[in-house]
Amino acid sequence: MISDHMPFGYWLPGTHVFVYLEHLPTEGFQKLQINRFDADQKKKTTIMTDLPFGVELIGTSPDGKWIYLQSHADLSKQESP
């Protein structure tokens, strides 16, 4: 569940789903993960994990099926959980 502090993210159009980046507690280089929070079910799901620091969530498609990221790293090799 999302805490009282609302992270920066985007509501997927036409849904009650919020996508956002979360910093992972790690030693050394900081890592990020992308989460989705379904407000109807009050359920958090991780979409991608172990993303390099510097990845930015920059938007969503109008139909809510895509999220847009910006990064200097090659994200094509990232795996979803």
Secondary structure, 3 states (H helix, E strand, C coil): CCCCCCCCEEECCCCCEEEEEEEECCCCCCEEEEEEEECCCCEEEEEEEEEECCCEEEEECCCCCCEEEECCCCCCCCCCC
